[in-house]
Amino acid sequence: MQVHNLKPKTKVNKAPRVGRGGKRGTYSGKGMKGQKAHAGRKIPAQLKEQILRLPKLRGATNKVKKADIFEIQLKTLIQKCPDNFKVNLESLRKLKLIPKRVTKFKIIGKVDSINKKLFLKDCKITKLGASLIEKAGGKVEFSK
């Protein structure tokens, strides 16, 4: 007896292929009529349908991005800055009131009174803030 002569005692039955017509009744395992029973028909995916309903952004645009202007409260300037302090971008960075990434800033806020002299150079500030600084003996300058 050789290896190629060996045979199993029972025959191995393969599972029947269902759903391809033939000897499985008239519906071939797909049930009765309906969208799923017919060839080539698919139910659309719900997520894809929602994505397709979203409004599309069409065409190229040339929108100018607004540079973010960092805002500093006048109250914090009065608290952290000493008397006769020259306020500009570099001096505020040294006091760690402005992050390194910031290039433009504006001083905003409403204060009852100022008791320190502040000298602002090339700083954007609100009209009320500028008038309060000048009343306290400070100066606001803009270079062109």
Residue frames as a rotation matrix with the C-alpha (Angstrom) as fourth column:
MET 1
0.580 0.815 0.000 0.00
0.815 -0.580 0.000 0.00
0.000 0.000 -1.000 0.00
GLN 2
-0.563 -0.741 0.366 1.30
0.762 -0.637 -0.117 3.41
0.319 0.213 0.923 -0.98
VAL 3
-0.692 0.261 -0.673 0.35
0.303 -0.741 -0.599 6.92
-0.655 -0.618 0.434 0.19
HIS 4
-0.791 0.375 -0.483 -1.34
-0.604 -0.602 0.522 7.72
-0.095 0.705 0.703 -3.10
ASN 5
-0.635 0.573 -0.518 -3.62
0.128 0.740 0.661 4.71
0.762 0.353 -0.543 -2.71
LEU 6
-0.806 0.312 -0.503 -5.06
0.550 0.078 -0.832 5.86
-0.220 -0.947 -0.235 0.65
LYS 7
-0.483 0.739 0.470 -8.70
0.056 -0.510 0.858 7.01
0.874 0.440 0.205 0.64
PRO 8
-0.765 0.260 0.589 -10.94
-0.644 -0.306 -0.701 8.31
-0.001 -0.916 0.402 3.46
LYS 9
-0.857 0.483 0.179 -13.65
0.410 0.850 -0.331 6.04
-0.312 -0.211 -0.926 4.84
THR 10
0.211 0.968 -0.133 -16.41
0.698 -0.245 -0.673 8.63
-0.684 0.049 -0.728 4.37
LYS 11
-0.116 -0.174 0.978 -16.88
0.919 -0.393 0.039 10.94
0.377 0.903 0.206 1.44
VAL 12
-0.670 -0.158 -0.725 -16.30
0.484 -0.834 -0.265 14.69
-0.563 -0.529 0.635 2.11
ASN 13
0.218 0.824 0.524 -19.41
0.976 -0.193 -0.102 16.65
0.017 0.533 -0.846 1.18
LYS 14
-0.862 -0.470 0.188 -18.81
0.482 -0.876 0.023 20.21
0.154 0.110 0.982 -0.02
ALA 15
-0.362 0.743 -0.563 -21.23
0.344 -0.455 -0.821 22.93
-0.867 -0.491 -0.090 1.09
PRO 16
0.078 0.452 0.889 -23.68
0.992 0.049 -0.113 23.85
-0.095 0.891 -0.444 -1.68
ARG 17
-0.929 -0.364 -0.067 -23.27
0.346 -0.918 0.192 27.29
-0.132 0.155 0.979 -3.32
VAL 18
-0.041 0.985 -0.165 -26.48
0.896 -0.037 -0.443 29.12
-0.443 -0.166 -0.881 -2.57
GLY 19
0.313 0.318 -0.895 -27.87
0.127 -0.948 -0.292 32.11
-0.941 -0.022 -0.337 -4.42
ARG 20
-0.630 -0.581 -0.515 -26.78
-0.445 -0.274 0.853 31.36
-0.637 0.766 -0.086 -7.96
GLY 21
0.069 0.734 -0.676 -29.95
-0.995 0.097 0.004 29.96
0.068 0.673 0.737 -9.43
GLY 22
-0.593 -0.342 -0.729 -30.43
-0.453 0.890 -0.048 26.32
0.665 0.302 -0.683 -10.20
LYS 23
-0.161 0.540 -0.826 -31.62
0.320 0.820 0.474 23.67
0.934 -0.188 -0.305 -7.76
ARG 24
-0.892 -0.121 -0.435 -32.51
0.451 -0.234 -0.861 25.91
0.002 -0.965 0.263 -4.87
GLY 25
0.028 0.973 -0.229 -36.08
0.809 -0.156 -0.566 26.81
-0.586 -0.169 -0.792 -5.73
THR 26
0.488 0.271 0.829 -37.27
0.816 -0.478 -0.324 29.83
0.309 0.835 -0.455 -7.66
TYR 27
0.971 -0.012 0.237 -35.72
-0.072 -0.966 0.247 32.48
0.226 -0.257 -0.939 -5.41
SER 28
0.338 -0.919 -0.204 -32.25
0.345 0.323 -0.882 30.91
0.876 0.228 0.426 -4.95
GLY 29
-0.045 -0.385 -0.922 -32.00
0.976 0.180 -0.122 31.64
0.213 -0.905 0.367 -1.25
LYS 30
-0.896 -0.314 0.313 -32.74
0.283 -0.949 -0.141 35.33
0.342 -0.038 0.939 -1.58
GLY 31
-0.628 0.717 -0.303 -36.25
0.267 -0.167 -0.949 35.20
-0.731 -0.677 -0.086 -0.24
MET 32
0.323 0.843 0.430 -39.23
0.812 -0.014 -0.583 36.79
-0.486 0.538 -0.689 -1.95
LYS 33
0.345 -0.129 0.930 -39.31
0.731 -0.584 -0.352 39.87
0.588 0.801 -0.107 -4.13
GLY 34
0.876 -0.018 -0.482 -37.68
0.325 -0.717 0.616 43.10
-0.357 -0.696 -0.623 -3.09
GLN 35
0.800 -0.577 -0.165 -34.69
-0.588 -0.697 -0.410 45.34
0.122 0.425 -0.897 -3.58
LYS 36
-0.015 -0.866 0.501 -32.23
-0.844 0.279 0.457 42.90
-0.536 -0.416 -0.735 -2.03
ALA 37
0.315 0.224 0.922 -33.56
0.072 0.963 -0.258 39.96
-0.946 0.148 0.288 -4.05
HIS 38
0.982 0.143 0.124 -32.72
0.135 -0.070 -0.988 41.43
-0.133 0.987 -0.088 -7.47
ALA 39
0.262 -0.945 0.196 -29.33
0.951 0.287 0.113 41.33
-0.163 0.156 0.974 -9.13
GLY 40
-0.396 -0.600 0.695 -27.23
0.740 -0.657 -0.145 44.49
0.543 0.457 0.704 -9.13
ARG 41
0.441 0.628 0.642 -29.52
0.058 -0.733 0.678 46.34
0.896 -0.261 -0.360 -6.72
LYS 42
-0.481 -0.614 -0.626 -27.94
0.731 0.114 -0.673 47.84
0.485 -0.781 0.394 -3.61
ILE 43
0.745 0.621 -0.244 -29.29
0.643 -0.571 0.510 49.89
0.177 -0.537 -0.825 -0.75
PRO 44
0.262 -0.701 0.664 -27.24
0.093 -0.666 -0.740 53.12
0.961 0.256 -0.109 -0.61
ALA 45
-0.328 -0.489 -0.809 -25.04
0.863 0.193 -0.467 53.61
0.384 -0.851 0.358 2.45
GLN 46
0.665 0.693 -0.278 -26.53
0.742 -0.570 0.352 56.07
0.085 -0.440 -0.894 4.93
LEU 47
0.220 -0.669 -0.710 -23.24
0.459 -0.572 0.680 57.90
-0.861 -0.476 0.181 5.63
LYS 48
-0.729 -0.495 0.473 -22.49
0.623 -0.196 0.757 58.41
-0.282 0.847 0.451 1.93
GLU 49
0.038 0.855 0.517 -25.98
0.874 -0.279 0.397 59.81
0.484 0.436 -0.758 1.44
GLN 50
0.745 0.210 -0.633 -25.43
0.577 -0.678 0.454 62.34
-0.334 -0.704 -0.627 4.23
ILE 51
-0.247 -0.923 -0.294 -22.05
0.457 -0.379 0.805 63.37
-0.855 0.065 0.515 2.80
LEU 52
-0.650 0.033 0.760 -23.57
0.752 -0.118 0.648 63.93
0.111 0.992 0.052 -0.63
ARG 53
0.423 0.898 0.117 -26.27
0.844 -0.438 0.310 66.16
0.330 -0.032 -0.943 0.87
LEU 54
0.147 -0.440 -0.886 -23.70
0.664 -0.620 0.418 68.56
-0.733 -0.650 0.201 2.36
PRO 55
0.964 0.174 -0.199 -23.28
-0.009 -0.731 -0.683 71.87
-0.265 0.660 -0.703 0.50
LYS 56
0.393 -0.849 0.355 -20.21
0.918 0.381 -0.105 71.94
-0.046 0.367 0.929 -1.71
LEU 57
0.408 -0.400 -0.821 -17.58
-0.020 -0.903 0.430 74.68
-0.913 -0.159 -0.376 -1.71
ARG 58
0.605 -0.073 0.793 -17.10
0.751 0.383 -0.537 75.29
-0.264 0.921 0.287 -5.40
GLY 59
0.736 -0.333 0.589 -14.37
0.291 -0.630 -0.720 77.13
0.611 0.702 -0.367 -7.25
ALA 60
-0.240 -0.909 -0.342 -11.13
0.881 -0.056 -0.470 78.73
0.408 -0.414 0.814 -6.15
THR 61
0.866 0.500 -0.007 -11.23
0.445 -0.764 0.467 81.58
0.228 -0.408 -0.884 -3.69
ASN 62
-0.207 -0.928 0.311 -8.79
0.537 -0.373 -0.757 84.32
0.818 0.010 0.575 -2.89
LYS 63
0.838 0.544 0.032 -9.89
0.250 -0.436 0.865 85.19
0.484 -0.717 -0.501 0.60
VAL 64
-0.159 -0.878 0.451 -7.41
-0.239 -0.408 -0.881 87.27
0.958 -0.248 -0.145 2.52
LYS 65
0.215 0.180 -0.960 -6.83
0.773 0.569 0.279 85.80
0.597 -0.802 -0.017 5.93
LYS 66
0.696 0.060 0.716 -7.15
-0.290 -0.889 0.356 88.32
0.657 -0.455 -0.601 8.70
ALA 67
-0.416 -0.867 -0.274 -4.12
0.111 0.251 -0.962 88.46
0.903 -0.430 -0.008 10.92
ASP 68
0.468 0.575 -0.671 -5.12
0.711 0.206 0.672 87.72
0.525 -0.792 -0.312 14.48
ILE 69
-0.113 -0.442 0.890 -4.61
-0.269 -0.849 -0.455 90.77
0.956 -0.291 -0.023 16.67
PHE 70
-0.323 -0.111 -0.940 -3.68
0.772 0.544 -0.329 89.89
0.548 -0.832 -0.090 20.22
GLU 71
0.357 0.551 0.754 -5.63
-0.043 -0.797 0.602 91.87
0.933 -0.248 -0.261 22.80
ILE 72
-0.593 -0.548 -0.590 -4.16
0.636 0.130 -0.761 93.08
0.493 -0.826 0.271 26.10
GLN 73
0.566 0.803 -0.184 -6.27
0.726 -0.381 0.572 94.55
0.389 -0.458 -0.799 28.86
LEU 74
0.156 -0.447 0.881 -5.25
-0.142 -0.893 -0.428 98.02
0.977 -0.058 -0.203 30.07
LYS 75
0.823 0.238 0.516 -5.81
-0.532 0.004 0.847 96.79
0.199 -0.971 0.130 33.61
THR 76
0.837 -0.548 0.008 -3.03
0.526 0.807 0.269 94.16
-0.154 -0.221 0.963 33.28
LEU 77
0.192 -0.770 0.608 -0.64
0.550 -0.429 -0.717 96.77
0.813 0.472 0.341 31.87
ILE 78
0.362 0.006 0.932 -1.22
-0.546 -0.809 0.217 98.98
0.756 -0.588 -0.289 34.91
GLN 79
0.947 0.056 0.317 -0.68
-0.299 0.514 0.804 96.04
-0.118 -0.856 0.503 37.29
LYS 80
0.736 -0.640 0.219 2.45
0.630 0.767 0.126 94.54
-0.249 0.046 0.968 35.69
CYS 81
0.247 -0.669 0.701 4.29
0.643 -0.429 -0.635 97.58
0.725 0.607 0.324 34.26
PRO 82
-0.202 -0.381 -0.902 6.38
0.921 -0.387 -0.043 99.89
-0.333 -0.840 0.429 36.46
ASP 83
0.670 0.409 -0.619 6.09
0.281 -0.912 -0.298 103.70
-0.687 0.026 -0.726 36.41
ASN 84
0.301 -0.492 -0.817 7.58
-0.746 -0.655 0.119 105.53
-0.594 0.574 -0.564 33.35
PHE 85
-0.193 -0.315 0.929 7.49
0.187 0.918 0.350 102.30
-0.963 0.241 -0.119 31.35
LYS 86
-0.404 0.004 -0.915 7.96
-0.844 -0.388 0.371 102.37
-0.353 0.922 0.160 27.55
VAL 87
0.120 0.582 0.804 5.37
-0.094 0.813 -0.575 100.03
-0.988 -0.007 0.152 26.05
ASN 88
0.021 -0.029 -0.999 6.15
-0.999 -0.041 -0.020 98.36
-0.041 0.999 -0.030 22.72
LEU 89
0.708 0.348 -0.614 6.23
-0.484 0.873 -0.063 94.84
0.514 0.342 0.787 21.29
GLU 90
-0.072 -0.850 -0.522 9.68
0.045 0.520 -0.853 93.89
0.996 -0.085 0.001 22.65
SER 91
-0.728 -0.230 0.646 9.10
-0.564 -0.335 -0.755 95.28
0.390 -0.914 0.115 26.14
LEU 92
0.241 0.896 0.374 5.79
-0.969 0.241 0.045 93.41
-0.050 -0.374 0.926 26.47
ARG 93
0.609 -0.118 -0.784 7.50
-0.210 0.930 -0.303 90.19
0.765 0.349 0.542 25.36
LYS 94
-0.512 -0.859 -0.014 10.13
-0.137 0.098 -0.986 90.66
0.848 -0.503 -0.168 28.07
LEU 95
-0.585 0.387 0.713 7.38
-0.808 -0.204 -0.552 90.97
-0.069 -0.899 0.432 30.67
LYS 96
-0.984 0.173 0.035 5.79
0.177 0.961 0.213 87.81
0.003 0.216 -0.976 29.12
LEU 97
-0.316 0.917 -0.243 2.50
-0.242 -0.326 -0.914 89.57
-0.917 -0.230 0.325 28.44
ILE 98
0.524 0.404 -0.750 2.65
-0.815 -0.015 -0.579 88.67
-0.245 0.915 0.321 24.73
PRO 99
0.622 -0.297 0.725 3.58
0.223 0.954 0.200 85.26
-0.751 0.038 0.660 23.25
LYS 100
-0.393 -0.913 -0.114 6.48
0.060 -0.149 0.987 84.94
-0.918 0.381 0.113 20.78
ARG 101
-0.485 0.224 0.845 4.24
0.836 0.402 0.374 84.19
-0.256 0.888 -0.382 17.78
VAL 102
0.553 0.807 -0.204 2.31
0.732 -0.589 -0.343 87.48
-0.397 0.040 -0.917 18.10
THR 103
-0.552 -0.712 0.433 3.29
0.831 -0.514 0.215 90.36
0.070 0.479 0.875 15.80
LYS 104
-0.530 0.464 0.710 0.23
-0.080 -0.861 0.502 92.61
0.844 0.209 0.493 16.17
PHE 105
-0.479 0.400 -0.781 -1.50
0.871 0.322 -0.370 93.59
0.104 -0.858 -0.503 19.37
LYS 106
-0.215 0.487 0.846 -4.01
0.027 -0.863 0.504 96.12
0.976 0.131 0.172 20.67
ILE 107
-0.955 -0.082 -0.286 -4.54
0.290 -0.042 -0.956 97.53
0.067 -0.996 0.064 24.14
ILE 108
-0.243 0.951 0.189 -8.20
0.010 -0.193 0.981 97.46
0.970 0.241 0.037 25.11
GLY 109
-0.235 0.286 -0.929 -10.31
0.895 0.437 -0.092 97.73
0.380 -0.853 -0.358 28.22
LYS 110
0.316 0.445 0.838 -11.95
-0.006 -0.882 0.471 100.26
0.949 -0.154 -0.277 30.45
VAL 111
-0.327 -0.484 -0.811 -10.32
0.870 0.180 -0.458 101.48
0.368 -0.856 0.363 33.67
ASP 112
0.708 0.623 -0.333 -11.55
0.707 -0.631 0.320 104.07
-0.011 -0.462 -0.887 36.16
SER 113
0.888 -0.458 -0.045 -8.19
-0.454 -0.888 0.065 105.80
-0.070 -0.037 -0.997 36.62
ILE 114
0.596 -0.787 -0.158 -4.48
0.556 0.547 -0.626 105.36
0.579 0.285 0.764 35.91
ASN 115
0.955 -0.277 -0.101 -1.82
-0.084 -0.581 0.809 106.27
-0.283 -0.765 -0.579 38.45
LYS 116
0.090 -0.957 0.277 1.26
0.454 0.287 0.844 105.33
-0.886 0.050 0.460 36.35
LYS 117
0.310 -0.097 -0.946 2.90
-0.732 -0.659 -0.172 107.10
-0.607 0.745 -0.276 33.42
LEU 118
0.170 -0.220 0.961 3.06
0.465 0.878 0.119 104.85
-0.869 0.426 0.252 30.40
PHE 119
-0.105 -0.294 -0.950 4.76
-0.701 -0.656 0.281 105.76
-0.706 0.695 -0.137 27.12
LEU 120
0.384 0.364 0.849 3.26
0.298 0.821 -0.487 103.86
-0.874 0.440 0.207 24.17
LYS 121
-0.263 -0.478 -0.838 5.07
-0.733 -0.466 0.496 103.69
-0.627 0.745 -0.228 20.85
ASP 122
-0.597 0.093 -0.797 3.57
-0.712 0.395 0.580 102.02
0.369 0.914 -0.170 17.76
CYS 123
-0.925 0.377 0.043 0.77
0.291 0.778 -0.557 100.40
-0.244 -0.503 -0.829 19.76
LYS 124
-0.452 0.869 0.201 -2.85
0.017 -0.217 0.976 100.20
0.892 0.445 0.083 18.75
ILE 125
-0.890 0.197 -0.411 -5.08
0.426 0.037 -0.904 101.38
-0.163 -0.980 -0.117 21.58
THR 126
0.052 0.981 0.188 -8.70
0.974 -0.092 0.209 102.36
0.222 0.172 -0.960 22.06
LYS 127
-0.064 -0.024 0.998 -9.58
0.218 -0.976 -0.009 106.07
0.974 0.217 0.067 22.15
LEU 128
0.842 0.452 0.295 -10.70
-0.199 -0.248 0.948 105.92
0.502 -0.857 -0.118 25.76
GLY 129
0.718 -0.638 -0.278 -7.49
0.677 0.547 0.492 104.15
-0.162 -0.542 0.825 26.80
ALA 130
-0.154 -0.793 0.589 -5.33
0.840 -0.419 -0.344 106.71
0.520 0.442 0.731 24.98
SER 131
0.211 0.297 0.931 -7.11
-0.109 -0.940 0.324 109.61
0.971 -0.170 -0.166 26.66
LEU 132
0.986 0.153 -0.058 -6.71
0.026 0.205 0.978 108.00
0.162 -0.967 0.198 30.11
ILE 133
0.354 -0.930 -0.095 -2.95
0.934 0.346 0.091 107.47
-0.052 -0.121 0.991 29.57
GLU 134
-0.263 -0.444 0.856 -2.49
0.555 -0.796 -0.242 111.08
0.789 0.411 0.456 28.44
LYS 135
0.617 0.540 0.572 -4.43
-0.195 -0.599 0.777 112.36
0.762 -0.591 -0.265 31.48
ALA 136
0.934 -0.275 -0.230 -2.07
0.334 0.437 0.835 110.42
-0.129 -0.856 0.500 33.76
GLY 137
0.536 -0.760 -0.367 0.94
-0.567 -0.646 0.511 112.13
-0.626 -0.066 -0.777 32.14
GLY 138
-0.065 -0.531 0.845 1.86
0.375 0.771 0.514 109.38
-0.925 0.350 0.149 29.67
LYS 139
-0.212 -0.086 -0.973 2.27
-0.766 -0.604 0.220 109.63
-0.607 0.792 0.062 25.91
VAL 140
0.335 0.346 0.876 0.88
0.330 0.828 -0.453 107.76
-0.883 0.441 0.163 22.90
GLU 141
-0.156 -0.493 -0.856 2.93
-0.705 -0.551 0.445 107.93
-0.691 0.673 -0.262 19.68
PHE 142
0.647 0.304 0.699 2.35
0.303 0.739 -0.602 106.44
-0.699 0.601 0.386 16.25
SER 143
-0.415 -0.799 -0.435 5.12
-0.282 -0.341 0.897 106.34
-0.865 0.495 -0.084 13.64
LYS 144
0.671 0.722 -0.166 4.09
-0.327 0.088 -0.941 106.40
-0.665 0.686 0.295 9.97
